[in-house]
Amino acid sequence: MRVCRKGSGAEQWLPASPEALVWIRLYLAGIGPLGPDEPIWRTLRRRGAGKSRGPLDYEALRAVFRRVNVLLGANYSAHDLRHTCSLRMARDEHLSLRDVQVILGHAHLSTTADVYLAEDEQNVIRRVSQHLAARGQRQRQPLPPVAAGYDPADLAVLLGGAA
């Protein structure tokens, strides 16, 4: 899916799930045909006595959130949605931090890491425990024989275990 970045206006192609494409298709069926260069996301705007569809720009989206927040007694923003999605991507073991950086449009990997790599202590402890248990399993497996010319005792000291 092609998006235009809010800050720079730069165009960027991003992946979309099949489910997202189904929802977009249903949405487009409801609003009618669009031109090839028209933005997908539209909103109704009051123009004089009538209403017309216009692009859902940043200010229009903020207005939608203001109305929803009044109804819900909440204080959500579009950035909250972005942040939640970003945290979920950063914690997904199938995505690299670089993947998340590209999708978010961050110029520097450190920006993505500083904001989205905050981990809760329990997850860190769980993953390190799994790593140590797996390492213990690997250490129990017999090692291949030492190649000719190497002293097994020297290798044991160098590699931290029995050769």
C-alpha positions in Angstrom: 0.0 0.0 0.0 1.4 3.4 -0.9 1.2 6.0 1.9 2.3 9.7 2.1 4.3 10.5 5.2 2.8 13.2 7.5 5.9 15.2 8.1 7.8 15.0 4.8 4.9 14.2 2.5 7.2 11.5 1.0 5.6 8.5 -0.6 6.4 5.1 0.8 5.2 1.6 0.0 4.2 -0.4 3.0 3.0 -4.0 3.5 -0.7 -4.6 4.3 -2.3 -7.8 5.6 -5.0 -9.6 3.5 -7.5 -8.7 6.2 -6.6 -5.0 5.9 -7.1 -5.1 2.2 -10.6 -6.7 2.7 -11.6 -3.9 5.1 -10.3 -1.3 2.7 -12.2 -2.8 -0.1 -15.4 -2.8 2.0 -14.7 0.8 3.0 -14.2 1.9 -0.6 -17.4 0.1 -1.7 -19.2 2.3 0.8 -17.8 5.7 -0.3 -17.8 5.2 -4.0 -15.1 5.4 -6.7 -11.9 7.5 -6.2 -9.5 8.8 -8.8 -6.0 7.2 -9.0 -4.4 10.1 -7.2 -7.1 10.7 -4.6 -6.4 9.7 -1.0 -8.3 6.7 0.3 -9.3 8.0 3.6 -12.1 10.5 3.3 -14.3 12.4 5.8 -17.6 14.3 5.5 -17.1 18.0 5.8 -19.7 20.6 6.2 -19.6 23.1 3.3 -22.3 25.7 3.7 -25.7 24.1 3.8 -24.4 20.7 2.6 -21.8 18.1 3.2 -19.0 16.9 0.9 -16.3 14.3 1.2 -12.8 15.6 1.6 -9.4 14.0 2.5 -9.1 12.8 6.0 -6.1 14.9 6.9 -4.4 15.2 10.3 -6.7 17.9 11.6 -9.8 16.1 10.4 -8.6 12.9 12.1 -8.0 14.9 15.3 -11.6 16.1 15.2 -12.8 12.6 14.8 -10.8 11.6 17.9 -12.1 14.6 19.9 -15.7 13.5 19.2 -15.1 9.9 20.0 -13.2 10.9 23.2 -16.2 12.9 24.4 -18.5 9.9 23.8 -16.2 7.5 25.5 -14.9 9.8 28.3 -11.4 8.9 27.0 -8.3 10.7 25.8 -7.1 8.7 22.8 -5.2 10.0 19.8 -4.1 8.7 16.4 -0.6 8.6 17.9 -1.8 6.2 20.5 -2.9 3.8 17.7 0.5 4.2 16.0 2.3 3.6 19.3 0.3 0.5 20.2 0.8 -1.0 16.7 4.6 -0.1 16.9 5.0 -1.8 20.3 3.3 -5.0 19.0 5.5 -5.0 15.9 8.7 -4.4 18.0 7.8 -7.3 20.2 7.0 -9.7 17.4 9.8 -12.2 17.0 9.2 -12.4 13.3 10.0 -8.7 12.6 13.3 -7.1 13.0 13.8 -3.7 14.6 14.9 -2.5 11.1 11.5 -3.7 9.7 9.7 -1.6 12.4 11.9 1.4 11.6 11.1 1.3 7.9 7.4 1.0 8.5 7.4 3.8 11.0 9.5 6.0 8.7 12.1 6.7 11.3 15.3 8.1 9.8 17.5 6.5 12.6 17.3 3.1 14.1 18.2 4.6 17.5 14.8 6.5 17.4 12.9 3.2 17.0 15.0 1.4 19.6 14.8 4.1 22.2 11.0 4.3 22.1 9.9 0.7 21.3 12.5 -1.6 22.9 11.4 -0.9 26.4 10.6 -4.4 27.7 8.9 -5.5 30.8 11.2 -7.4 33.2 9.2 -10.6 33.1 9.6 -11.0 29.4 13.3 -10.4 29.6 13.7 -13.0 32.4 11.6 -15.5 30.5 13.6 -15.1 27.3 17.0 -15.3 29.0 15.8 -18.4 31.0 14.8 -20.0 27.7 18.2 -19.1 26.2 20.1 -20.5 29.1 18.0 -23.7 29.1 18.6 -24.2 25.4 22.4 -23.5 25.9 22.4 -26.1 28.6 20.9 -28.6 26.1 23.5 -27.7 23.5 26.3 -28.2 26.0 25.1 -31.7 26.8 25.5 -32.8 23.2 28.9 -34.5 22.4 31.4 -32.2 20.7 33.1 -33.2 17.5 36.6 -34.5 17.9 39.5 -32.0 18.1 41.3 -31.6 14.8 44.9 -32.9 14.6 47.5 -30.5 15.8 45.4 -28.8 18.5 45.9 -29.5 22.2 42.4 -30.4 23.7 43.4 -28.8 27.0 44.2 -25.5 25.3 40.9 -25.6 23.5 39.0 -26.3 26.7 40.5 -23.2 28.3 39.9 -21.1 25.2 36.3 -22.2 24.6 35.3 -22.5 28.2 34.5 -26.2 28.4 35.7 -29.7 27.9 37.1 -30.3 24.4 
